């Protein structure tokens, strides 16, 4: 079955986004997880490039991980753990962020 035809039959525009999140929303969710799991992370000192890397990873993690216990946000932090060490994370923070 053609996906576009099925959506149109149901009155859904095929080009309509299925997932839409703003940078503000993503950062808000990330900051909540940071506050709980790694409060020493100095987000305000992050470069634009590094902050953008976190935001870009968030979309992928929303798709891959369930939202319970901040898995999505913690996955972003784990993915960029080495980079985040520049902003206050220490090796001991890894175990508090890790959810496996």
N, C-alpha and C positions, 0 to 999 in steps of 0.2 A: 504494500500500500504506500502511496506517495504521502510523505509526511505533510507537505505543504497543503495538499488537498484535504487531508484529514483535519488539519487545523482550521482551514477555511470553512469546512462543513460545520464545524463547531462554533464558528464566529470568532475565531482567534486569529489575529493578524500574524502570519508566519514570521515577519521580520521584527516583531515585538520582542524586546529583551525578556528573558526568563529570569535573569538574576541581575539586579541593579543595586549597587551599593556605592555610596559616595566615599571619597577619601576621608571626609570628616567622620562618617560612621565607622569606617574601618579603623581609623586611628583611635576612636573612642573605645571600641572593643579591645583593641590591642593594649591601650593604656590601662584598662580594667585588669587585664591579665598580668601586665607588667607590675602593677601595684600589688597584686596578690602574690605573684611568684618570683619576681625579681625587682624589688623596689629600689635597688641601688642603680638601676639602669637610668642614665641621664639622657633621656630622649630629647630634651631641649638643646643638647649639645651636638646632636647628630647632624651630619651633613645632609644636604638635600638629596644627594645620590643615595646615601644609605637609607634614609627615611623612605624614599621612593621604592627602594628594593623591598623593604618590609611591606609596603602597601601593595606592590605588584604580587608578592607571594601570598598575600592574604586571599586574593580571589581563588588561587589554586587550592589553598587549604580549606576554604569554605566548601569546595566541591568534594575534596577527598576525605575530610574528617567530620565527625558529628560534632554538634555544638556543645555537648555536655562537658562540664569541667574545663571549659576553655581549651578544648583540644585544638581547635582551629588556630587560635591565637598562639598557643604554646608551640604548635608545629612551625609557625612562622619564626618564632624566637629561636627554636632549635635549628632550623635551617640556616639561620644567620648568626649562630652563636659565636663563631670566631670573630666576625665583624663587630658584634656587639661588645666584645671584650674591650674595645677602644672606648666604650662609653660607660664603663663601670661594672660589667659583669665579671665574675671570677669563676674559676673552674668549679667551685663548690655550688654555684648557682645552677649548673647543668642538671643535677639530680632533683632540684626543686621544680624545674621546668619540665623535665622528662616525664612522659605519661605512659611509657611502655612498661 
